[in-house]
């Protein structure tokens, strides 16, 4: 399936609690942090929910 490199680029101050929790469950702890996550439907749905807070940097193919 591969991986996605994503960056958290916008603060969650003033956002509903569910969006803050979604950012945290994607593994982010600090603003402008870059994470590599699996490209799965569950993760894609989480990214879609908070896409205005994230930047998708690249799609990394699976190294099998």
The first five atom37 places (N, CA, C, CB, O) and aatype in JSON, in Angstrom:
{
  "aatype": [20, 20, 20, 20, 20, 20, 20, 20, 20, 20, 20, 20, 20, 20, 20, 20, 20, 20, 20, 20, 20, 20, 20, 20, 20, 20, 20, 20, 20, 20, 20, 20, 20, 20, 20, 20, 20, 20, 20, 20, 20, 20, 20, 20, 20, 20, 20, 20, 20, 20, 20, 20, 20, 20, 20, 20, 20, 20, 20, 20, 20, 20, 20, 20],
  "atom_mask": [
    [1, 1, 1, 1, 1],
    [1, 1, 1, 1, 1],
    [1, 1, 1, 1, 1],
    [1, 1, 1, 1, 1],
    [1, 1, 1, 1, 1],
    [1, 1, 1, 1, 1],
    [1, 1, 1, 1, 1],
    [1, 1, 1, 1, 1],
    [1, 1, 1, 1, 1],
    [1, 1, 1, 1, 1],
    [1, 1, 1, 1, 1],
    [1, 1, 1, 1, 1],
    [1, 1, 1, 1, 1],
    [1, 1, 1, 1, 1],
    [1, 1, 1, 1, 1],
    [1, 1, 1, 1, 1],
    [1, 1, 1, 1, 1],
    [1, 1, 1, 1, 1],
    [1, 1, 1, 1, 1],
    [1, 1, 1, 1, 1],
    [1, 1, 1, 1, 1],
    [1, 1, 1, 1, 1],
    [1, 1, 1, 1, 1],
    [1, 1, 1, 1, 1],
    [1, 1, 1, 1, 1],
    [1, 1, 1, 1, 1],
    [1, 1, 1, 1, 1],
    [1, 1, 1, 1, 1],
    [1, 1, 1, 1, 1],
    [1, 1, 1, 1, 1],
    [1, 1, 1, 1, 1],
    [1, 1, 1, 1, 1],
    [1, 1, 1, 1, 1],
    [1, 1, 1, 1, 1],
    [1, 1, 1, 1, 1],
    [1, 1, 1, 1, 1],
    [1, 1, 1, 1, 1],
    [1, 1, 1, 1, 1],
    [1, 1, 1, 1, 1],
    [1, 1, 1, 1, 1],
    [1, 1, 1, 1, 1],
    [1, 1, 1, 1, 1],
    [1, 1, 1, 1, 1],
    [1, 1, 1, 1, 1],
    [1, 1, 1, 1, 1],
    [1, 1, 1, 1, 1],
    [1, 1, 1, 1, 1],
    [1, 1, 1, 1, 1],
    [1, 1, 1, 1, 1],
    [1, 1, 1, 1, 1],
    [1, 1, 1, 1, 1],
    [1, 1, 1, 1, 1],
    [1, 1, 1, 1, 1],
    [1, 1, 1, 1, 1],
    [1, 1, 1, 1, 1],
    [1, 1, 1, 1, 1],
    [1, 1, 1, 1, 1],
    [1, 1, 1, 1, 1],
    [1, 1, 1, 1, 1],
    [1, 1, 1, 1, 1],
    [1, 1, 1, 1, 1],
    [1, 1, 1, 1, 1],
    [1, 1, 1, 1, 1],
    [1, 1, 1, 1, 1]
  ],
  "atom_positions": [
    [[0.8, -1.2, 0.0], [0.0, 0.0, 0.0], [0.84, 1.26, 0.0], [-0.91, 0.0, 1.18], [0.49, 2.22, -0.68]],
    [[1.92, 1.28, 0.72], [2.78, 2.44, 0.75], [2.55, 3.3, 1.98], [2.57, 3.26, -0.48], [1.85, 2.92, 2.91]],
    [[3.17, 4.46, 1.95], [3.13, 5.39, 3.07], [2.86, 6.8, 2.57], [4.43, 5.34, 3.88], [3.04, 7.1, 1.38]],
    [[2.44, 7.67, 3.47], [2.25, 9.09, 3.19], [3.09, 9.9, 4.16], [0.75, 9.48, 3.3], [3.13, 9.6, 5.35]],
    [[3.77, 10.91, 3.64], [4.5, 11.85, 4.5], [3.61, 13.08, 4.62], [5.93, 12.23, 3.91], [3.27, 13.71, 3.62]],
    [[3.24, 13.4, 5.86], [2.36, 14.54, 6.1], [2.98, 15.47, 7.13], [0.97, 14.07, 6.57], [3.76, 15.05, 7.99]],
    [[2.64, 16.75, 7.02], [3.16, 17.77, 7.94], [1.98, 18.51, 8.56], [4.13, 18.76, 7.21], [1.03, 18.87, 7.86]],
    [[2.06, 18.74, 9.86], [1.05, 19.52, 10.57], [1.43, 20.98, 10.43], [0.95, 19.09, 12.08], [2.49, 21.38, 10.92]],
    [[0.59, 21.79, 9.76], [0.97, 23.17, 9.43], [0.07, 24.23, 10.05], [0.97, 23.34, 7.96], [0.36, 25.42, 9.93]],
    [[-1.0, 23.84, 10.72], [-1.92, 24.83, 11.25], [-2.37, 24.42, 12.65], [-3.14, 25.0, 10.33], [-2.71, 23.25, 12.88]],
    [[-2.37, 25.35, 13.58], [-2.69, 25.08, 14.97], [-4.14, 24.64, 15.15], [-2.41, 26.31, 15.82], [-5.0, 24.95, 14.32]],
    [[-4.4, 23.93, 16.22], [-5.75, 23.48, 16.53], [-6.39, 24.29, 17.64], [-5.72, 22.01, 16.91], [-7.4, 23.87, 18.21]],
    [[-5.83, 25.44, 17.96], [-6.42, 26.3, 18.98], [-7.79, 26.77, 18.51], [-5.5, 27.52, 19.29], [-7.93, 27.31, 17.42]],
    [[-8.78, 26.55, 19.34], [-10.15, 26.95, 19.0], [-10.91, 25.94, 18.19], [-10.12, 28.22, 18.27], [-12.07, 26.19, 17.83]],
    [[-10.31, 24.8, 17.88], [-10.99, 23.75, 17.11], [-11.79, 22.85, 18.04], [-9.97, 22.92, 16.29], [-11.51, 22.76, 19.24]],
    [[-12.8, 22.17, 17.48], [-13.53, 21.2, 18.28], [-12.6, 20.08, 18.79], [-14.68, 20.6, 17.47], [-11.58, 19.77, 18.17]],
    [[-12.97, 19.51, 19.9], [-12.14, 18.5, 20.55], [-11.88, 17.28, 19.65], [-12.79, 18.04, 21.83], [-10.79, 16.71, 19.7]],
    [[-12.86, 16.89, 18.83], [-12.67, 15.71, 17.99], [-11.58, 15.93, 16.93], [-13.98, 15.35, 17.3], [-10.88, 14.99, 16.57]],
    [[-11.42, 17.15, 16.45], [-10.37, 17.43, 15.47], [-8.99, 17.45, 16.14], [-10.63, 18.76, 14.76], [-8.01, 17.0, 15.56]],
    [[-8.93, 17.98, 17.36], [-7.68, 17.96, 18.11], [-7.26, 16.51, 18.37], [-7.83, 18.74, 19.46], [-6.09, 16.17, 18.24]],
    [[-8.2, 15.67, 18.74], [-7.91, 14.26, 18.99], [-7.49, 13.53, 17.72], [-9.13, 13.58, 19.6], [-6.66, 12.62, 17.78]],
    [[-8.04, 13.92, 16.59], [-7.65, 13.3, 15.32], [-6.2, 13.63, 14.99], [-8.57, 13.77, 14.19], [-5.45, 12.76, 14.55]],
    [[-5.81, 14.89, 15.19], [-4.41, 15.28, 14.97], [-3.5, 14.48, 15.88], [-4.22, 16.8, 15.22], [-2.46, 13.98, 15.44]],
    [[-3.87, 14.34, 17.14], [-3.06, 13.58, 18.1], [-2.99, 12.11, 17.72], [-3.63, 13.74, 19.53], [-1.94, 11.48, 17.87]],
    [[-4.1, 11.54, 17.24], [-4.1, 10.13, 16.91], [-3.31, 9.83, 15.63], [-5.52, 9.63, 16.75], [-2.93, 8.68, 15.39]],
    [[-3.06, 10.85, 14.82], [-2.17, 10.68, 13.68], [-0.7, 10.67, 14.12], [-2.41, 11.8, 12.65], [0.19, 10.4, 13.31]],
    [[-0.46, 10.97, 15.39], [0.89, 10.88, 15.94], [1.59, 12.2, 16.1], [1.71, 10.01, 15.1], [2.77, 12.23, 16.47]],
    [[0.91, 13.31, 15.84], [1.55, 14.61, 15.94], [1.58, 15.09, 17.39], [0.82, 15.63, 15.07], [0.64, 14.9, 18.15]],
    [[2.71, 15.73, 17.74], [2.85, 16.33, 19.06], [3.18, 17.8, 18.96], [3.92, 15.61, 19.86], [2.83, 18.58, 19.86]],
    [[3.86, 18.21, 17.89], [4.28, 19.6, 17.73], [3.91, 20.11, 16.34], [5.8, 19.75, 17.96], [3.84, 19.35, 15.37]],
    [[3.67, 21.39, 16.26], [3.37, 22.04, 15.0], [4.59, 21.94, 14.07], [2.97, 23.52, 15.22], [5.72, 22.01, 14.54]],
    [[4.35, 21.78, 12.8], [5.37, 21.63, 11.74], [6.15, 20.33, 11.82], [6.32, 22.78, 11.8], [7.2, 20.19, 11.2]],
    [[5.64, 19.38, 12.58], [6.26, 18.06, 12.65], [5.86, 17.27, 11.4], [5.83, 17.31, 13.95], [4.75, 17.41, 10.9]],
    [[6.77, 16.43, 10.91], [6.51, 15.58, 9.75], [6.39, 14.14, 10.24], [7.64, 15.71, 8.68], [7.22, 13.65, 11.0]],
    [[5.34, 13.47, 9.78], [5.1, 12.08, 10.15], [4.96, 11.24, 8.89], [3.84, 11.94, 11.04], [4.49, 11.73, 7.86]],
    [[5.35, 9.99, 8.97], [5.13, 9.03, 7.89], [4.12, 8.01, 8.41], [6.48, 8.33, 7.43], [4.37, 7.31, 9.4]],
    [[2.97, 7.94, 7.73], [1.9, 7.05, 8.16], [1.54, 6.1, 7.02], [0.65, 7.86, 8.6], [1.79, 6.4, 5.86]],
    [[0.96, 4.97, 7.37], [0.55, 4.01, 6.36], [-0.59, 4.57, 5.53], [0.14, 2.68, 7.01], [-1.47, 5.27, 6.05]],
    [[-0.58, 4.27, 4.26], [-1.63, 4.72, 3.35], [-2.76, 3.69, 3.37], [-1.06, 4.91, 1.89], [-2.85, 2.82, 2.51]],
    [[-3.63, 3.81, 4.37], [-4.76, 2.9, 4.54], [-6.04, 3.72, 4.56], [-4.63, 2.07, 5.84], [-6.0, 4.92, 4.82]],
    [[-7.18, 3.1, 4.27], [-8.45, 3.85, 4.25], [-8.77, 4.55, 5.56], [-9.58, 2.91, 3.9], [-9.33, 5.65, 5.55]],
    [[-8.43, 3.94, 6.69], [-8.72, 4.54, 7.99], [-7.9, 5.83, 8.17], [-8.41, 3.54, 9.12], [-8.42, 6.84, 8.64]],
    [[-6.65, 5.77, 7.81], [-5.77, 6.93, 7.93], [-6.19, 8.01, 6.94], [-4.29, 6.52, 7.69], [-6.18, 9.19, 7.28]],
    [[-6.56, 7.62, 5.71], [-7.03, 8.58, 4.72], [-8.25, 9.33, 5.22], [-7.35, 7.87, 3.4], [-8.38, 10.54, 4.98]],
    [[-9.16, 8.64, 5.91], [-10.34, 9.29, 6.47], [-9.99, 10.28, 7.55], [-11.3, 8.26, 7.02], [-10.59, 11.35, 7.63]],
    [[-9.01, 9.94, 8.38], [-8.56, 10.86, 9.43], [-7.92, 12.1, 8.81], [-7.57, 10.17, 10.38], [-8.15, 13.22, 9.27]],
    [[-7.12, 11.9, 7.76], [-6.48, 13.03, 7.09], [-7.53, 13.92, 6.44], [-5.48, 12.54, 6.03], [-7.43, 15.14, 6.49]],
    [[-8.54, 13.31, 5.83], [-9.6, 14.08, 5.18], [-10.36, 14.96, 6.18], [-10.58, 13.14, 4.46], [-10.79, 16.06, 5.84]],
    [[-10.51, 14.47, 7.39], [-11.24, 15.22, 8.42], [-10.52, 16.5, 8.83], [-11.45, 14.34, 9.65], [-11.16, 17.5, 9.14]],
    [[-9.18, 16.47, 8.82], [-8.4, 17.63, 9.26], [-7.45, 18.12, 8.17], [-7.61, 17.28, 10.53], [-6.37, 18.63, 8.48]],
    [[-7.83, 17.97, 6.9], [-6.94, 18.29, 5.78], [-6.52, 19.76, 5.79], [-7.61, 17.96, 4.46], [-5.42, 20.08, 5.33]],
    [[-7.36, 20.64, 6.31], [-7.01, 22.06, 6.35], [-5.93, 22.37, 7.38], [-8.25, 22.88, 6.64], [-5.42, 23.49, 7.42]],
    [[-5.58, 21.39, 8.21], [-4.5, 21.55, 9.19], [-3.21, 20.86, 8.74], [-4.93, 21.0, 10.54], [-2.16, 21.03, 9.36]],
    [[-3.29, 20.08, 7.65], [-2.17, 19.26, 7.22], [-1.71, 19.61, 5.82], [-2.53, 17.8, 7.29], [-2.43, 20.24, 5.04]],
    [[-0.5, 19.18, 5.52], [0.05, 19.28, 4.17], [0.59, 17.89, 3.83], [1.18, 20.41, 4.07], [1.4, 17.33, 4.56]],
    [[0.13, 17.34, 2.7], [0.63, 16.04, 2.25], [1.87, 16.3, 1.41], [-0.46, 15.25, 1.43], [1.79, 16.93, 0.36]],
    [[3.0, 15.82, 1.88], [4.27, 16.1, 1.23], [4.53, 15.17, 0.06], [5.4, 16.0, 2.21], [4.86, 15.62, -1.04]],
    [[4.39, 13.87, 0.29], [4.62, 12.91, -0.78], [4.03, 11.56, -0.43], [6.11, 12.77, -1.06], [3.74, 11.26, 0.73]],
    [[3.87, 10.75, -1.45], [3.43, 9.38, -1.28], [4.63, 8.48, -1.52], [2.23, 9.02, -2.24], [5.21, 8.49, -2.6]],
    [[5.0, 7.71, -0.51], [6.18, 6.85, -0.57], [5.72, 5.45, -0.88], [6.99, 6.9, 0.77], [4.88, 4.9, -0.17]],
    [[6.26, 4.84, -1.95], [5.86, 3.46, -2.29], [6.35, 2.46, -1.25], [6.38, 3.07, -3.67], [7.32, 2.71, -0.53]],
    [[5.67, 1.34, -1.19], [6.04, 0.28, -0.26], [7.3, -0.41, -0.78], [4.88, -0.75, -0.09], [7.41, -0.69, -1.97]],
    [[8.24, -0.67, 0.1], [9.52, -1.27, -0.28], [9.5, -2.76, -0.01], [10.69, -0.6, 0.48], [10.15, -3.25, 0.92]],
    [[8.74, -3.49, -0.83], [8.61, -4.93, -0.6], [9.49, -5.73, -1.51], [7.18, -5.36, -0.78], [9.5, -6.96, -1.44]]
  ]
}
